[in-house]
Amino acid sequence: MEEILGLESLSELGWGLELFLVVTATLLVRAVALRLLRVLGRQLTKTKNTWDDALFAAARGPLSWFILIMGLIWSIEISEGYVDLELVSDPNLAVVRQLTLIILVMLFLWRFINEAEKQLLEKMRDEAQSEGTKLDATTLNALTKLLRLSVIISAVMIILPTLGIEITALLAFGGVGGIAVGFAAQDLLANFFGSLMIYLDRPFAIGDWIRSPDREIEGTVEHIGWRLTVVRTFDKRPLYIPNSVFTKLALENPSRMHNRRIRETIGIRYQDSAKMQSIVDDVKHMLTAHDDIDTTQTMIVNFNEYGASSLNFFIYCFTKTVNWIEFHGVKEDVLLKIVEIVHQHDADFAFPTMTLDGLDALRPEPEPGQEREPESGPASS
C-alpha cells in the first residue's frame, strides 16, 4: 500500500513538474516573442512605409493570445495521462486548436485593417495640410468597412464546417427564410443600399457641408455608416439621418463650389444722376483689379433701375475663395471700396424719402397787415 501511495506521489510530482515547465516555457516564449516584436516595431517606425507599422501593431495581441492558448492546450494534453478528462479528448482539442487559429487570424486581420486605416488617415491629413488639398476619407472608410465585413464573413464560413455545421443546409435555409427576413428588415436593407449609393455616387464626403432644400438638413458630414449618416449642424447638434433618405431628396453640396458670388444692388441719390456713369466705370475697374475677384467668371456692373427714392446699380461677380469666412472678408472689402468710390465723386447713397409738394396752397392767406410765416424748409418724412 505504501508503495502504491509512493508511486502516486511520484506521479503527481512528475505531473506538477511537467506543468511547471510547460507554463514557464509558455511565458518565456511569449515574453521573447513580444520583445522581438517591440524591437522590430521600433526599427520599422523609422521607415516611411505605413504597412509594416500596422502589421506589427496588429500582431502583438493575437500572437500573445496564441502562445498562451497553445500553452494551455499543451498543459491539458499533459494532464490527460494523470486525470480523466472526457471533455478534452484529442478530437475536441483539435477543434479548439482550429477555432483558436481561425479566430486569432480574424482578430489579426481586423486589427491590421484598423491600424492601416488610422495610419493612412494621418498620412493623408498631413499631405492635405502640406499641399492644400482636400482630405478624402470617405473612400478609405468605405474600403475598410468592406474589408472588415469580408473578414467576418470568411471567418464564419470557415468556423461553421469546423463545428460540423453544413454550409449547404444553412444556405438553403437562408434562401427560404430570406424572403421573410427581407420583409421584416425592409428599412434596414433600404438604409444599407442607400449607403452603397452614397459610396458609389459620392454626392458628399466626410467633412463636406451639405444642405437640402426639401428637408431641414444643413451641416457638416461627420460619419457615413451602413445605416446612418451623422451630420453636425452649425449650432453643433448631431443630426442622425437614415441613408435611405438621401435616395429621395435633392441635396446641395456647397463645399464643392468653385467660387462664391457677390450680388448687391446699390442706390445713389437722384441729384447725383450725372455722376452715375463715372461711378459705375470706377466700380467695374476696381473689381477687375481686385486680387480676390475671379475675372474669368461673369462680372456685371450696370445702372439698371429707377427706384422709388434712388438710382440703382448692381454688381455681380465671383470671389476666388470658397471659404465662408474668407468670402465675407472679401465682400466687406469690396463694399467698403464702393463707399470710397461714391464719396470720391462727391455723391452719396440714397435712403427712403418722400417729398410733398403743394402744401403752400393749403395754408390760409394772411390777414391784411400780417406777413406770412417763413418756411422752415420742405416737409418730409
C-alpha positions as CSV (number, residue, x, y, z in Angstrom):
1,M,0.0,0.0,0.0
2,E,2.8,2.4,0.9
3,E,4.5,1.6,-2.4
4,I,1.3,2.4,-4.3
5,L,1.0,5.7,-2.4
6,G,4.6,6.4,-3.1
7,L,4.2,5.8,-6.8
8,E,1.1,8.1,-6.9
9,S,3.1,10.8,-5.1
10,L,5.9,10.5,-7.6
11,S,3.4,10.6,-10.4
12,E,1.8,13.7,-9.1
13,L,5.2,15.3,-8.6
14,G,6.1,14.5,-12.2
15,W,2.8,15.9,-13.4
16,G,3.4,19.1,-11.4
17,L,6.9,19.4,-12.7
18,E,5.8,19.0,-16.3
19,L,3.1,21.6,-15.8
20,F,5.6,24.0,-14.3
21,L,8.0,23.5,-17.2
22,V,5.2,24.0,-19.7
23,V,3.9,27.2,-18.1
24,T,7.4,28.5,-17.7
25,A,8.2,27.7,-21.4
26,T,5.0,29.3,-22.5
27,L,5.6,32.6,-20.6
28,L,9.2,32.7,-21.7
29,V,8.3,32.2,-25.4
30,R,5.6,34.8,-25.1
31,A,8.0,37.4,-23.5
32,V,10.7,36.7,-26.1
33,A,8.2,37.0,-29.0
34,L,6.7,40.2,-27.7
35,R,10.2,41.6,-27.1
36,L,11.2,40.8,-30.6
37,L,8.1,42.5,-32.0
38,R,8.7,45.6,-30.0
39,V,12.3,45.8,-31.2
40,L,11.3,45.3,-34.8
41,G,8.5,47.7,-34.4
42,R,10.8,50.5,-33.2
43,Q,13.1,49.9,-36.2
44,L,10.3,49.9,-38.7
45,T,8.7,53.1,-37.4
46,K,11.7,54.9,-38.8
47,T,10.7,54.0,-42.3
48,K,8.1,55.8,-44.4
49,N,6.1,52.6,-45.1
50,T,2.9,52.5,-43.1
51,W,2.0,48.9,-43.8
52,D,4.8,47.4,-41.7
53,D,3.9,49.6,-38.8
54,A,0.3,48.5,-39.0
55,L,1.4,44.8,-39.3
56,F,3.4,44.8,-36.1
57,A,0.9,46.8,-34.2
58,A,-1.8,44.4,-35.1
59,A,0.2,41.3,-34.4
60,R,1.0,41.9,-30.8
61,G,-2.3,40.9,-29.2
62,P,-3.2,37.9,-31.4
63,L,0.4,36.5,-31.1
64,S,0.3,36.8,-27.3
65,W,-3.1,35.0,-27.0
66,F,-1.9,32.3,-29.5
67,I,1.1,31.5,-27.4
68,L,-0.9,31.4,-24.1
69,I,-3.7,29.3,-25.6
70,M,-1.3,26.8,-27.2
71,G,0.5,26.6,-23.8
72,L,-2.9,25.9,-22.1
73,I,-3.7,23.2,-24.6
74,W,-0.3,21.6,-24.1
75,S,-0.9,21.6,-20.4
76,I,-4.2,19.9,-20.9
77,E,-2.7,17.2,-23.1
78,I,-0.1,16.5,-20.4
79,S,-2.8,16.2,-17.8
80,E,-4.7,13.5,-19.8
81,G,-2.3,10.9,-18.5
82,Y,-2.9,11.8,-14.9
83,V,-6.6,13.0,-14.9
84,D,-9.6,11.5,-16.6
85,L,-10.9,14.4,-18.8
86,E,-13.6,13.3,-21.3
87,L,-14.3,16.9,-22.5
88,V,-10.7,17.5,-23.5
89,S,-10.2,14.4,-25.7
90,D,-7.9,14.6,-28.7
91,P,-10.8,15.4,-31.2
92,N,-12.1,18.2,-29.0
93,L,-8.6,19.6,-28.6
94,A,-8.1,19.5,-32.3
95,V,-11.3,21.5,-32.8
96,V,-10.2,24.0,-30.2
97,R,-6.8,24.5,-31.9
98,Q,-8.5,25.1,-35.3
99,L,-11.0,27.6,-33.8
100,T,-8.3,29.3,-31.9
101,L,-6.2,29.7,-35.1
102,I,-9.2,30.9,-37.1
103,I,-10.4,33.4,-34.5
104,L,-6.9,34.8,-33.9
105,V,-6.2,35.2,-37.6
106,M,-9.6,37.0,-37.9
107,L,-8.6,39.2,-35.0
108,F,-5.2,39.9,-36.5
109,L,-6.7,40.9,-39.9
110,W,-9.3,43.1,-38.1
111,R,-6.7,44.9,-36.1
112,F,-4.5,45.2,-39.2
113,I,-7.3,46.9,-41.2
114,N,-8.0,49.3,-38.3
115,E,-4.3,50.2,-37.8
116,A,-3.7,50.7,-41.5
117,E,-6.8,52.9,-41.8
118,K,-5.7,55.0,-38.9
119,Q,-2.1,55.5,-40.2
120,L,-3.3,56.1,-43.8
121,L,-5.7,58.8,-42.5
122,E,-2.9,60.5,-40.6
123,K,-0.7,60.4,-43.7
124,M,-3.5,61.7,-46.0
125,R,-4.2,64.5,-43.4
126,D,-0.5,65.6,-43.4
127,E,-0.4,65.6,-47.2
128,A,-3.6,67.6,-47.4
129,Q,-2.2,70.2,-45.0
130,S,1.1,70.5,-46.8
131,E,-0.3,70.5,-50.3
132,G,-3.5,72.4,-49.6
133,T,-5.7,69.6,-51.0
134,K,-8.9,68.1,-49.5
135,L,-8.7,65.0,-47.3
136,D,-10.8,62.2,-49.0
137,A,-11.5,59.9,-46.1
138,T,-14.8,58.6,-47.5
139,T,-13.4,56.2,-49.9
140,L,-10.9,54.8,-47.4
141,N,-13.7,54.5,-44.8
142,A,-15.8,52.5,-47.3
143,L,-13.0,50.2,-48.3
144,T,-12.1,49.4,-44.7
145,K,-15.7,48.6,-43.9
146,L,-16.0,46.2,-46.8
147,L,-12.7,44.6,-45.8
148,R,-13.8,44.1,-42.2
149,L,-17.2,42.7,-43.4
150,S,-15.3,40.3,-45.7
151,V,-13.1,39.1,-42.8
152,I,-16.1,38.4,-40.6
153,I,-18.0,36.5,-43.4
154,S,-14.9,34.5,-44.3
155,A,-14.2,33.5,-40.7
156,V,-17.9,32.5,-40.2
157,M,-17.8,30.4,-43.3
158,I,-14.7,28.6,-42.1
159,I,-15.8,28.1,-38.5
160,L,-19.2,26.5,-39.4
161,P,-17.7,23.4,-41.1
162,T,-15.1,23.1,-38.3
163,L,-18.1,22.9,-35.8
164,G,-19.8,20.3,-38.0
165,I,-22.4,22.6,-39.5
166,E,-23.1,22.1,-43.2
167,I,-23.0,25.3,-45.1
168,T,-25.2,24.0,-47.9
169,A,-28.1,23.3,-45.5
170,L,-27.6,26.8,-43.9
171,L,-27.7,28.4,-47.4
172,A,-30.8,26.5,-48.3
173,F,-32.5,27.7,-45.1
174,G,-31.3,31.2,-45.8
175,G,-32.8,31.1,-49.2
176,V,-36.2,30.1,-47.8
177,G,-36.1,32.5,-44.9
178,G,-34.6,35.3,-46.8
179,I,-37.9,36.4,-48.1
180,A,-39.4,36.7,-44.6
181,V,-36.2,38.4,-43.3
182,G,-36.3,40.8,-46.3
183,F,-39.9,42.0,-45.4
184,A,-39.0,42.3,-41.7
185,A,-35.8,44.2,-42.3
186,Q,-37.1,46.3,-45.2
187,D,-36.0,49.6,-43.7
188,L,-32.6,48.2,-42.7
189,L,-32.0,47.0,-46.2
190,A,-33.1,50.3,-47.7
191,N,-30.6,52.1,-45.5
192,F,-27.9,49.6,-46.4
193,F,-28.4,50.1,-50.2
194,G,-28.7,53.8,-49.6
195,S,-25.2,53.8,-48.1
196,L,-23.9,51.9,-51.1
197,M,-25.4,54.6,-53.4
198,I,-23.6,57.2,-51.3
199,Y,-20.3,55.4,-51.7
200,L,-20.8,54.8,-55.4
201,D,-22.3,58.2,-56.5
202,R,-20.3,60.2,-53.8
203,P,-22.7,63.2,-53.6
204,F,-20.8,64.2,-50.5
205,A,-17.8,63.1,-48.4
206,I,-16.8,63.3,-44.8
207,G,-16.1,66.9,-43.9
208,D,-18.4,68.3,-46.6
209,W,-21.0,71.0,-45.9
210,I,-24.4,69.8,-47.2
211,R,-27.9,71.1,-47.1
212,S,-31.3,70.1,-48.5
213,P,-34.0,72.5,-49.8
214,D,-36.5,69.7,-49.3
215,R,-35.8,69.0,-45.6
216,E,-34.3,70.9,-42.7
217,I,-30.9,69.3,-43.2
218,E,-27.8,71.5,-43.1
219,G,-24.4,70.9,-41.6
220,T,-21.0,69.2,-41.9
221,V,-20.8,65.4,-42.5
222,E,-19.0,63.7,-39.7
223,H,-19.6,60.0,-40.3
224,I,-21.1,57.8,-43.1
225,G,-22.3,54.4,-41.7
226,W,-24.1,51.4,-43.2
227,R,-27.4,52.6,-41.7
228,L,-27.0,56.2,-40.6
229,T,-25.1,59.3,-41.7
230,V,-24.2,61.8,-38.9
231,V,-24.4,65.5,-39.8
232,R,-23.2,68.1,-37.3
233,T,-25.4,71.2,-37.6
234,F,-24.0,74.7,-37.3
235,D,-25.3,75.0,-33.8
236,K,-23.2,71.9,-33.0
237,R,-26.1,69.5,-32.7
238,P,-25.7,65.9,-34.2
239,L,-28.2,65.0,-36.8
240,Y,-28.7,61.3,-37.5
241,I,-30.1,60.7,-40.9
242,P,-31.1,57.2,-42.3
243,N,-29.2,56.6,-45.5
244,S,-32.4,55.8,-47.4
245,V,-33.4,59.4,-47.1
246,F,-30.7,60.5,-49.5
247,T,-32.1,58.5,-52.3
248,K,-35.3,60.6,-52.3
249,L,-34.3,64.2,-51.7
250,A,-32.4,66.9,-53.6
251,L,-29.1,67.7,-51.9
252,E,-26.8,70.7,-52.2
253,N,-23.1,70.4,-51.5
254,P,-21.7,74.0,-51.1
255,S,-18.3,72.6,-50.2
256,R,-17.8,71.7,-53.9
257,M,-18.4,75.2,-55.2
258,H,-15.7,76.6,-57.5
259,N,-16.5,80.2,-56.5
260,R,-18.7,82.3,-54.2
261,R,-21.0,85.0,-55.6
262,I,-21.3,88.7,-54.7
263,R,-24.6,90.1,-55.8
264,E,-25.6,93.5,-54.4
265,T,-27.9,96.4,-55.5
266,I,-26.6,99.9,-54.5
267,G,-28.7,103.1,-54.7
268,I,-27.4,106.7,-55.0
269,R,-29.4,109.9,-54.9
270,Y,-31.3,111.3,-57.9
271,Q,-29.4,114.5,-57.6
272,D,-26.2,112.6,-58.4
273,S,-27.5,111.2,-61.6
274,A,-24.9,112.9,-63.7
275,K,-22.2,111.0,-61.8
276,M,-23.7,107.6,-62.2
277,Q,-21.7,106.6,-65.3
278,S,-18.4,107.6,-63.7
279,I,-19.2,105.7,-60.5
280,V,-20.2,102.5,-62.5
281,D,-17.0,102.6,-64.5
282,D,-14.8,103.1,-61.4
283,V,-16.5,100.2,-59.6
284,K,-16.0,97.9,-62.6
285,H,-12.4,98.9,-62.8
286,M,-12.0,98.2,-59.0
287,L,-13.4,94.7,-59.3
288,T,-11.3,93.9,-62.3
289,A,-8.1,94.9,-60.4
290,H,-9.1,93.2,-57.2
291,D,-6.8,90.3,-56.3
292,D,-9.6,88.2,-54.7
293,I,-12.1,88.6,-57.5
294,D,-12.1,85.9,-60.2
295,T,-12.1,87.8,-63.5
296,T,-12.6,84.7,-65.6
297,Q,-16.1,84.4,-64.3
298,T,-19.1,86.5,-65.1
299,M,-18.7,90.1,-63.9
300,I,-21.5,92.7,-64.3
301,V,-21.7,96.3,-63.1
302,N,-24.6,98.3,-64.6
303,F,-27.1,101.0,-63.8
304,N,-30.3,99.1,-64.1
305,E,-33.2,100.7,-62.2
306,Y,-35.0,103.9,-61.3
307,G,-36.0,103.3,-57.7
308,A,-38.7,105.0,-55.6
309,S,-36.0,107.2,-53.9
310,S,-32.7,106.2,-55.6
311,L,-30.9,105.4,-58.8
312,N,-29.8,101.8,-58.5
313,F,-26.9,100.0,-60.0
314,F,-25.9,96.4,-59.2
315,I,-22.7,94.4,-59.0
316,Y,-22.4,90.7,-59.9
317,C,-19.1,88.9,-59.5
318,F,-17.4,85.9,-58.0
319,T,-14.6,85.5,-55.5
320,K,-11.7,83.2,-55.9
321,T,-12.1,81.7,-52.4
322,V,-14.9,79.3,-51.4
323,N,-14.2,79.5,-47.7
324,W,-17.2,81.0,-45.9
325,I,-15.2,83.2,-43.6
326,E,-12.7,84.5,-46.2
327,F,-15.6,85.2,-48.6
328,H,-17.2,87.6,-46.1
329,G,-13.8,89.4,-45.7
330,V,-13.6,89.8,-49.5
331,K,-17.2,91.0,-49.7
332,E,-16.6,93.6,-46.9
333,D,-13.5,94.9,-48.7
334,V,-15.4,95.3,-52.0
335,L,-18.3,97.1,-50.3
336,L,-16.0,99.5,-48.5
337,K,-14.2,100.3,-51.7
338,I,-17.6,101.1,-53.3
339,V,-18.3,103.5,-50.5
340,E,-14.9,105.2,-51.2
341,I,-15.6,105.5,-54.9
342,V,-19.1,107.0,-54.4
343,H,-17.7,109.6,-52.0
344,Q,-14.8,110.4,-54.2
345,H,-17.3,111.6,-56.8
346,D,-19.0,113.9,-54.2
347,A,-22.0,111.7,-54.4
348,D,-23.9,109.9,-51.6
349,F,-26.1,106.9,-51.0
350,A,-29.9,107.3,-51.1
351,F,-32.3,106.4,-48.3
352,P,-36.1,106.2,-48.5
353,T,-37.6,109.8,-48.6
354,M,-40.9,111.3,-49.6
355,T,-41.4,114.9,-50.7
356,L,-44.9,116.5,-50.5
357,D,-45.5,119.3,-53.0
358,G,-48.4,121.8,-53.0
359,L,-48.5,122.4,-49.2
360,D,-48.5,126.2,-49.8
361,A,-51.9,126.1,-51.4
362,L,-53.4,124.6,-48.3
363,R,-52.2,127.4,-46.0
364,P,-54.7,130.2,-45.2
365,E,-54.0,133.6,-46.6
366,P,-52.6,136.1,-44.0
367,E,-54.8,138.9,-42.8
368,P,-54.2,142.4,-44.2
369,G,-51.1,143.9,-42.5
370,Q,-49.8,140.4,-41.4
371,E,-46.8,138.7,-43.0
372,R,-46.7,135.0,-43.9
373,E,-44.5,132.9,-41.6
374,P,-41.2,132.0,-43.1
375,E,-40.9,128.4,-44.4
376,S,-38.6,126.2,-42.4
377,G,-37.9,124.0,-45.4
378,P,-39.6,121.3,-47.4
379,A,-41.8,119.0,-45.3
380,S,-40.5,115.4,-45.5
381,S,-40.9,112.3,-43.5
